[in-house]
Amino acid sequence: MNAIFSLPRAVWLLGMVSFFNDSASELVYAVLPLYIASVLMAGPRAMGVIEGVAEATGSLFKLASGVLSDRMKSGRSWVLGGYGIAALARPLMALASSWPSLLVLRFADRVGKGLRTSPRDAMLARSVEKEKRGLAFGFHRSMDNAGAVLGPLLAALLLDMHLPIRHILLWSAVPGAIVVLLVLCLKEPQRIPAQHAAFSWKLDGFPVAFRRYLLVLGLFTLGNASNMFLLLRAKDLGLPDYQVPLLWALVSFSAMLFSTPLSALSDRLGRVRLIASGWRVYGIFYLIMGFDGVPLLLWPLFAFYGLFMAATEGAERAYVADFSPSDRLGTAYGWFNLVTGFMLLPASILFGSLWQQFGYQAAFAFSGCCALLASLLLRFWVK
């Protein structure tokens, strides 16, 4: 606990920023399917187009913003702009009159995420010494997951109070405004003076191990489809509809509790050992989800899934900084976020196709095998 309180002011500020931002984001995300279906009168295809286009395109901005923040030697302006765009776009969704207009605003929200993510991760890495990177990123992910717990609970409460969905979307402006104020309190971390290197699609200037890490990460992400498939599987196993959001809140709660201690463990035991262990947890979880069972087993299983998130989310980001020259941290996180974000689209398409063509067993087995193979490559090839 003393180690957490000794973290620099910038780490605490970025943690609070993620807490309030994710509260707003998950509040909106929880009611968006209802808004699309019952208010805008659009179907599942429109929902798929909105989420697919927004997520995949937003991932491209993560690389661009990381490269440009290195070139401009400023991450704070990108972080402020990214959070500001999202804070403005979310409440404006309440004014959408059709799903194409909602698509534009959802796209703006994801662009904001793309602009801020890589520069923010680079700021976080520069704010602490190498020996505390796992702790810092773990604390940041704990705060983020705390917001992911609060957001859906607020949505459920406001829906239970029979508040119109448009009004709920407007309420997302409050945490959004707090986020912008907190970012304004941030100061740019000191940078070691270095000559700027030209951008290279071949990752010139980065060690071979970093390129291998990205390839293995891509393999793992190919089996890491949208979490909506997990919730669909839980529903098929007999979980009542009203318990589905609570089940996902349990995942975020589990990740919130264990992200800080597990990521801090990577500072002592090594990033590779912890990440590979987390990927094996993921693989085992997906293989189990391919079997038929009873709904009661879903609760401990999904809490177990939260351990995968806790073990990997912070350690993976800290591992990127371990590879990267100080003047290219933004670029390194740009590549990391591009791989993990953009690969979600083919991963989800492939998972859904396998489910529809060969059954859910094949889809979950494929994802589980991707994770287990990636964990082996990480241990014995990347190093």
Secondary structure, 3 states (H helix, E strand, C coil): CHHHHCCCHHHHHHHHHHHHHHHHHHHHHHHHHHHHHHHCCCCHHHHHHHHHHHHHHHHHHHHHHHHHHHHHCCCHHHHHHHHHHHHHHHHHHHHCCCHHHHHHHHHHHHHHHHHHHHHHHHHHHHCCCHHHHHHHHHHHHHHHHHHHHHHHHHHHHHHHCCCCHHHHHHHCHHHHHHHHHHHHCCCCCCCCCCCCCCCCCCCCCCCHHHHHHHHHHHHHHHCCCCCHHHHHHHHHCCCCHHHHHHHHHHHHHHHHHHHHHHHHHHHHHCHHHHHHHHHHHHHHHHHHHCCCCCHHHHHHHHHHHHHHHHHHHHHHHHHHHHHCCHHHHHHHHHHHHHHHHHCHHHHHHHHHHHHHHHCHHHHHHHHHHHHHHHHHHHHHHHC
